[in-house]
Amino acid sequence: VAAYQKGEWSAYRISPVQAISLSPLAMCFHYGQTVFEGLKAFRMADGKINVFRMESHWKRMNRSLERMAMPPLPQDLFMEGIEELLKQESDWVIDDPEYSLYIRPFVIATEKKLGVDASQEYLFMVVLSPMRAYYNKPLKVKVETDYIRAARGGAGAAKNGGNYGASLLPQINAKKAGFDQIIWLDAKEKQFIEESGTMNILFILDGNRLVTPALSDSILDGITRDSLLKLAEEEGFSVEERPIAIEEICQRIENGERVEAFGAGTAAVISPIETISYNGKSYGTYLAADAGMYRLKNQLSSVRVGKHPDKYGWNHLLDT
Ligand code: PMP
């Protein structure tokens, strides 16, 4: 934990997880200034601890903080704080590519003030939790046509708590109706695919074209998405980042074309999608063992544990 006051971040302090005390006037309770990240530490084949794409997560955290009118986190506070915490808890990073240690850094506004304003005081905290991949079976997803997650010009590209609060009700409704996840559409035309829950969404068409919605300020710039796009080029896939109308995907499936669909995120890794339900009709995707998404998943897992060359400098190894 570190505190921000009078324009400066304090040094960090590490302690066992414990309750913190905040005034009811703390601004995070009222005006939504909360930002978080989610990254993972893996045990490499040679025993070292790897914090995957640590610098990318720090940069994205600062983009989120900027959008929420919160002060940036210095790189050394973020990196050294997490490194030291992991060194102290290194036994939790076990040698199994299916498991990882999830790292949750977050910043909350703590100034005691009732007026709507940017807080002048903040806390930066990091908690750890061992984790398996979120989903262990292919997902049944529903295209959400009543609610939207984010609009252009809004804060959808920030990892701000409010984005997640607003998506809970539609998600709960979808679960009650028997679905595992939602696909969000764009706010304006309700036609173009944006993302899915806590994942970006990607498709593989004809077995060799990786297609994903182009980034905008209503889509989170996923680090798993970015990693997969780079690995896909290496693997001989063509890569298209473009608007994808939900109708296009449904039409292709109806025409009998081979369409793979999957969600990608740090927590979810790659989660194959089995059916897409749109306007009451269900569309089945391609899930057979030769699907390209499994190849991409293996490649990503291999980079993270040092079994495939780390061409892009994604692995941040701790010297322990
Ligand atoms: N979209 C949303 C809304 C998310 O919360 C996440 C998880 N951070 C993602 C996409 C995937 O991002 P990443 O690959 O960086 O975890």
Boltz pocket constraint, residues with backbone or C-beta under 6 A from the ligand:
constraints:
  - pocket:
      binder: B
      contacts: [[A, 38], [A, 156], [A, 195], [A, 196], [A, 197], [A, 198], [A, 199], [A, 200], [A, 220], [A, 221], [A, 222], [A, 223], [A, 224], [A, 225], [A, 264], [A, 265], [A, 266], [A, 267]]
      max_distance: 6.0
